[in-house]
Amino acid sequence: MARPEQWRHHTAQAYRGSMTTSQAGQPHESHHEHTGLSEQNQLNPLFARAGEATDFPLNTLPSGESLPETAYQIVHDEAMLDGNSRLNLATFVGTWMDPQADKIYAESADKNMIDKDEYPQTAAIEARCWKMLAGLWNAPDQAKAVGTSTIGSSEACMLGGLALKRRWQHARKAEGKSVEKPNLVLSSAVQVCWEKFCNYWDVEPRFVPISDEHRVLDGFELEKYVDENTIGVVAIMGVTYTGMYEPVAAIAEALDRIQAETGLDIPIHVDGASGAMIAPFLQPDLAWDFRVERVASISTSAHKYGLVYPGLGWVVWRSVDALPKDLVFDVTYLGGHMPTFALNFSRPGAQVLLQYFLFLRLGWDGYYRVQKACQDVAVYLAGEIAAMDAFTLWNDGTDIPVFAWQLTPGHTDKWNLYHLSERLRLKGWLIPAYPMPDDLSDLVVQRIVVRNGLSRNLAESLVVDIREAADYLDALEAPMPTEGQVSSFTH
């Protein structure tokens, strides 16, 4: 049941941060880097000081110093070429916070999250945050839950996976059974961090392929993928490809039936990178969290719909029993003792303070209003795109504020969604086109991620631009070239 080599190759290339993938599957550097042709970074003479260098090498350490104002101007000018983040509808990552949050960020940039002895209040605030999340996710006893902050949800997922593996190992050893060949069951549409987890920690990934009939992992034929070596099942609240929820309760019911027939007691980790900060507010009656007894742990990305700047994730376990004690280290550091369960050691504490700021700033009502506004825009956009003959929706943005569409079969043989993506980029919009995962890899979709900051007015402008681009492409008398097209799938 291992994933085919073709898919492993696709994911290894398609998700690599600074690389993109050509139609032939060959990685190459992004077309959108602005590094010029020379090996020098030239400074405008207006910004130079007397006796100061105006040429700086790009890839070697400069031989001399420069004034901070000079270095700032160079970095500022280069970063300006990254584009307009508000028009980037490819990324899930938040790009705006209140000015007061910017001030907290600047004031706390030097705080080291690992040094809880020197920064005890930041450590206390971290604990407050994950306890708030435990309550938000309906932990049966908030006082017995345990959690931690991480560098994004990828680390949070890996910690959740490690806990599943270690619990399985302990149970197998207690029964005198082998701990070789553990496996993890996942949808073929999982984020690449899970493939990394399985690779790094020697766990066999068992990918359940999605299809047009089963567009997410929903428990269908789950018995074909689990066995006594299954450490857990991953359920995604907001599939990266399309934004759809995987039905956690239905997956748990399938595992209940399997346990009744085989005795296998298999836990669930919920990858709530996006949905864990949407569902509590927009779908409060949906059973996806610790209300489902099989859910052992939940992870989320604070820098997605948690609305914090990049660099923060959270993972919470139902109770201390779900997190094996031998995974938690007691570390002596700078004069103090502290427990730690992390893949990283030193890391910024500022984002934790930003999360606490937002919890205070927004509260439940504020998060509801922000997330509802995003969903309203997503539903509007999905409806407008569905009304265009050229497109057929894959989903409608009513789970997380994300949706995807495909080119209507038979609509045209002159252009594809890669061409549409390129046309929209001319107007500044970044809207990726990419192939779906295994068993649907011939299907290309486009996806829009609606984040805080994409207003209804901007969305209306986008609809006009999409319609104009589609009309332009439909009017072509000959097919567009397809050589060198790039899959711009972005997390």
Helices and strands as residue ranges (DSSP letters): H 5-14, E 19-22, E 27-29, E 40-42, G 45-47, E 55-57, H 68-79, G 80-82, G 85-87, H 99-107, H 120-136, G 142-144, E 146-150, H 152-174, E 183-187, H 192-200, E 204-208, G 222-224, E 230-236, H 248-262, E 268-271, G 275-277, H 279-282, E 295-301, E 313-317, G 320-322, G 325-327, E 329-333, E 336-340, H 350-386, E 391-393, E 402-407, H 417-425, E 433-435, E 444-449, H 456-474, E 486-487
